Amino acid sequence: MEALNDDLQRRARRRAFIRAHHPDLGGDAAVFVAGLAAFDEPVAPGASRRVRVTVVRRRPLLVRLLRILARHRRPARVR
């Protein structure tokens, strides 16, 4: 039970760090990546490291609009 509480506290600290230092909210990108790397370090010796940082490139506007139009569906004619 104590391990579960430690994990929940660790996740809460990680989320608080993300809220405080996220680059989209004015934080420094280098500090953000370094902080996430520190949070993602294995807690036990010999444990494998999980990479949890994912960088998503924003698509150009035309591509985003075409994807929206491709997903748009007409309402059903029969109710």
VEXDREN-2710 file (C-alpha; in Angstrom, 1 decimal):
% VEXDREN-2710
k/r/px/py/pz
1/MET/0.0/0.0/0.0
2/GLU/2.9/2.3/0.8
3/ALA/4.4/1.8/-2.7
4/LEU/1.0/2.8/-4.2
5/ASN/1.0/6.0/-2.2
6/ASP/4.6/6.7/-3.3
7/ASP/3.7/6.2/-6.9
8/LEU/0.7/8.5/-6.6
9/GLN/2.7/11.2/-4.9
10/ARG/5.5/10.9/-7.6
11/ARG/2.8/11.2/-10.4
12/ALA/1.3/14.2/-8.6
13/ARG/4.7/15.9/-8.3
14/ARG/5.4/15.2/-12.0
15/ARG/2.0/16.7/-13.1
16/ALA/2.7/19.8/-10.9
17/PHE/6.1/20.2/-12.5
18/ILE/4.5/19.9/-16.0
19/ARG/1.9/22.5/-15.1
20/ALA/4.5/24.9/-13.8
21/HIS/7.2/24.5/-16.5
22/HIS/5.5/23.5/-19.8
23/PRO/6.8/25.5/-22.7
24/ASP/3.3/26.2/-24.1
25/LEU/2.7/28.0/-20.9
26/GLY/5.8/30.2/-20.9
27/GLY/8.3/27.7/-19.4
28/ASP/11.8/27.1/-20.7
29/ALA/12.0/24.1/-23.0
30/ALA/15.4/22.9/-21.8
31/VAL/14.4/23.0/-18.2
32/PHE/11.2/21.2/-19.0
33/VAL/12.9/18.3/-20.9
34/ALA/15.6/18.0/-18.2
35/GLY/13.0/17.9/-15.5
36/LEU/11.0/15.2/-17.2
37/ALA/14.1/13.2/-17.8
38/ALA/14.8/13.4/-14.0
39/PHE/11.2/12.3/-13.2
40/ASP/11.5/9.4/-15.7
41/GLU/14.7/8.0/-14.3
42/PRO/14.3/4.5/-13.0
43/VAL/13.7/4.4/-9.2
44/ALA/15.3/1.0/-8.7
45/PRO/18.8/0.1/-9.8
46/GLY/18.8/-2.0/-12.9
47/ALA/15.3/-1.1/-13.9
48/SER/14.7/-0.1/-17.5
49/ARG/14.1/3.6/-18.2
50/ARG/10.7/4.6/-19.7
51/VAL/10.8/7.4/-22.1
52/ARG/7.7/9.5/-21.5
53/VAL/8.5/12.6/-23.5
54/THR/6.9/12.8/-26.9
55/VAL/7.3/15.7/-29.2
56/VAL/4.4/16.2/-31.6
57/ARG/5.1/18.3/-34.6
58/ARG/2.2/20.5/-35.6
59/ARG/0.9/19.9/-39.1
60/PRO/0.6/22.7/-41.6
61/LEU/-2.8/24.5/-41.7
62/LEU/-3.8/23.1/-45.1
63/VAL/-3.2/19.5/-43.9
64/ARG/-5.2/20.1/-40.7
65/LEU/-8.1/21.5/-42.6
66/LEU/-8.1/18.7/-45.1
67/ARG/-8.1/16.1/-42.3
68/ILE/-11.1/17.9/-40.7
69/LEU/-13.0/17.9/-43.9
70/ALA/-12.1/14.2/-44.5
71/ARG/-13.6/13.3/-41.1
72/HIS/-16.7/15.4/-41.5
73/ARG/-19.8/13.2/-42.1
74/ARG/-23.2/14.2/-43.2
75/PRO/-26.1/13.6/-40.7
76/ALA/-28.1/10.5/-41.3
77/ARG/-31.2/11.0/-43.5
78/VAL/-33.2/8.4/-41.6
79/ARG/-34.1/9.1/-38.0
END
